[in-house]
Amino acid sequence: MSLAVDAPSVHAPPMDRRVQARRLTVALSLLLAVTSVFSLAWGASGTSLWAAMADLAAGRELSRLDRIVLFDIRLPRLCLGILVGASLAASGAVMQGLFRNPLADPGLIGVSAGAGLAAITAIVLGAMLPPAIRELTGNYLVPISAFFGGWGSTLVLYRVATRHGQTSVATMLLAGIALGALAGALSGILVYMADDSQLRDLTFWGMGSLAGATWAKVMAATPIILAALAVTPFLARGLNGLALGEAAAGHIGISVQLIKNTSILAVAAATGAAVAVSGGIGFIGIVVPHLLRLATGPDHHSLLPNAALLGATLLLAADMIARVIIAPAELPIGIVTAVLGAPVFLWILLKRRGALGL
Amino acid sequence: MSPFSRLYITLSLLLVTMMAGHMVMAQTASRIVTVGGSVTEIVYALDQQDRLIARDTTSSYPDQVTELPDIGYARALSPEGVLSVAPDLIIAIEGAGPPETIDVLKAAQVGYVSVPEIYSADGIVTKIRIVGAALDQGQAAEALAQQVTDDLSAAQAAAVKAAGGHPKKVLFILSTQGGRIMAGGRNSAADGIIRMAGGINAITAFDGYKPMTDEAVTIAAPDVILMMDRGGDHGAATKELLMMPALVPTPAAQNGKVVRMNGLHLLGFGPRTASAITELSQALYGETH
């Protein structure tokens, strides 16, 4: 941390940080719990969580409106916020470790570009699909397309960057830029074809929102995101090793290719699902891991779970602002995260240029 | 209790709930939210504004409606935001959403009436009838529909007469962002109003609003340029507009013919459209200019 280190911590710095990180995990879990309760309690309508709990405790029936606001609007929104926030922040941390680059985010493996292109395609050309398919997908054509679009483009990038069973991170990065440009161009064609109202839909999709949270979305995203997050603890040792460089990591007994495959798979799944259900939400994936590295160091054993916890908390907080600041209307959450995240990111850079090695 | 009887009870409870829902719908709504500028105008034209409690961003006429809470943009409504004003009926223009929000509102037993958007005289009358039925004002709506139909045919007849067999070619410019001209093509509200006012839309190559290449604008050779009035200094804006290379060779620029009208008045397709037709026709052919 700072240069003026006092004597005891010189003797046992790793131990000190590990304890610190564990305490932070406990603190962040508590913070997430508290934020979750407030997220259930806070909204544009007059429904009160406390009154509803008192009613339930006394065995009284809730009014239909309160039931819908609490269980069909706020609760699925809370679940979706936790899932999306956790996957964006943890994915960001994994990507920065894998690419050994402080600016890396899931966009580098093509998830965002592919998901965005697929979502735009669904919005603009969805009406041309045969009625049978539209009936099957219902309101969920855009999220379903976004998820598979994200996966598809990650697979393409992975195939391009892998030769003789070795994935080149540098090739992946460059090919990712090319694929992003191609997706941008195709999106441009679709934007040109779009009519007025589709244009508005596209714009709002790009700014992200948890307003469309439904139980169906929560049910679809939960298994994918939880599975991906469950894998991340097994990546911690490998990502720590990769910080030394690929060759060195191999020499200390880390199977580099396995770490790469698992990381890419987990990030594509988590981010793909998150983007599919919430649209484009920026800055959580970059700001959260950096904040934590400054607080408790770069050890992925603590960084990954703490990032998931802090990401979920921050996204819930941003969502609470988004839903009440201009009530009864609502601000897209991507605007809130960018307005709050961009200055924080700049502040981190200015404050700790040395610590980030820039 | 056997599983079968449990199912039976569940089903009958469901049925009762659904019937209760219908009864709520049947009562006269007194807390109404409108979505869409023309829908709101029709509510005012039917003198039912006392029942309005909130409106969307596009509802900006008459002025006093802006004092009501704004529930946001028509296609990005938030379910809890709408429920927070405690409406019992929502009258919304076609395309309001997203569908997830509409589903929640329907589940909350808020009445929901969708009004189709068609850019023609018949379309306006249809809107009035549907809004009138939703407000339980069938008779008043019929009278308004009749009056609007008469006004529209009178305005259109006068516009055709004013054109006198030499209709002018009108180019509707939605915006000139970054020097690119975004023009109104077929099946747009602009196309509808231009034709009703006795003009010809200069653009027939595409549907809706699209950016145009400079040469295509020049070839379209409009006699008049039609734009939305955004306030501010029009003199300077018009000068700058007519100096755009694509527009310089057009008859419109040579004669300095630029018409600006209030967007909602011009493109709203509501009760005021007859007056919009007259205003546009006078601007196109009138002796006043």
Interface residues (C-beta under 8 A of the other chain):
Chain A: G43 A44 S45 G46 R64 L65 I68 V69 D72 I73 R74 N139 Y192 D195 D196 S197 R200 D201 F204 S209 A211 G212 A213 T214 R323 I326 A327 P328 A329 E330 P332
Chain B: A54 T57 P69 D70 I71 G72 Y73 R75 A76 S78 P79 E80 G81 V82 L83 S84 V85 A86 G95 P98 P99 E100 T101 D103 V104 A107 A108 Q109 D207 G208 Y209 K210 P211
